[in-house]
Amino acid sequence: MDLRALSTVTDYFVVCTAQSSPQMTAVREQIERVFSRRRWPVWHTEGSAASNGRGLAVPEPQWVLMDCGEVIVHLLDPAARTLYRLEDLWADAPRLSVPPAAAEADAPRARAR
């Protein structure tokens, strides 16, 4: 989401759904690798696995937030994405898509055997 005209905190939100804790970890680690290679900062990363709001423990992380300065990345499981509804909260923000070629350029390459 392009927040440049709507927020003084950051320029962009990236919102991503992860189906499991291992997938959330893998996506977070890949973002960290790509940002490190490009010498872009990841200033702060945090997550939550404390409670579902009803006092019940949640065994897997619900979300991870990565503060990368001009970009804030939100990794959410499906329930957290439904709960927080960031797309509704920032409904006025234009949506941007990442071209597949850009995403593939940073994907790890399989080793030849």
MOMO-V389755 format. One record per helix or strand of 2 or more residues. SS is the DSSP state (H for helix, E for strand). FROM is the first residue (numbers start at 1). TO is the last residue. If there is no record, write none. Layout:
[[SS	FROM	TO] [SS	FROM	TO]]
//
This chain:
[[E	12	17] [H	21	37] [E	44	48] [E	63	67] [E	71	76] [H	78	84] [H	86	89] [H	100	105]]
//
